[in-house]
Amino acid sequence: MAEAAVRYLRSVRTAAPEPVEPLPRPELRCVGADERAPLDAREFRRVLGNFATGVAVITAPPATDGGSPAGFACQSFTSLSLDPPLVAFMVGRTSTTWPRIARAGVFCVNVLAADQDEVCRAFAVSGADKFAGVAYDAAPVSGAPRLSGTVAWIDCTIHAVHTGGDHLVVIGRVNALATGDTPAGPLLFHQGRFTRLTPS
């Protein structure tokens, strides 16, 4: 039967497919001030707060001339591409930590565990020693701080940076990653407060 099927398929002549015309590339431009929707910032934040997110700490190694490592709490981390392996996070354009991460050219994403809400609060403070009392070692490729007790870590090189309104979209190429050994689930952020997974 298989041979008969092959003979039949060979005997059927099909017309050559029509060439597909590529779509034109979209025009990329900034949104003009007169094009912005009259949205209230508080309402925007309230509605979008219904989308639960994980919580991560983005870290970078000290500058080559010494100094301390950099890090900030982030709830806008996401996976982006499987081939090549890419992830992304968003950071405010006024962040004082971002320039230090940009200079390093590398970063480590530390996905916080359910019992690490205090770690998140420490890294959300500006101007303090965020690493005081926080256990960590060096990520294997970047050397960025890999925090202890997390549910996962992703070691990256900065691949690209794009503007997105009042934030920057940072894309990282993944060099190494692993899950942690903590039994706790992930720390979540929902409607302005920390929460945790509960069995369904």
Secondary structure by P-SEA (a helix, b strand, c coil): caaaaaaaaaacccccccbbbbccccccccccccccccccaaaaaaaaccbbbbbbbbbbcccccbbbbbbbbbcccccccccccccbbbbbcccaaaaaaaaacbbbbbbccccaaaaaaaaacccccccccbbbbbcccccccccccccbbbbbccccccccccbbbbbbbbcbbbbccccccbbbbcccbbbbbccc
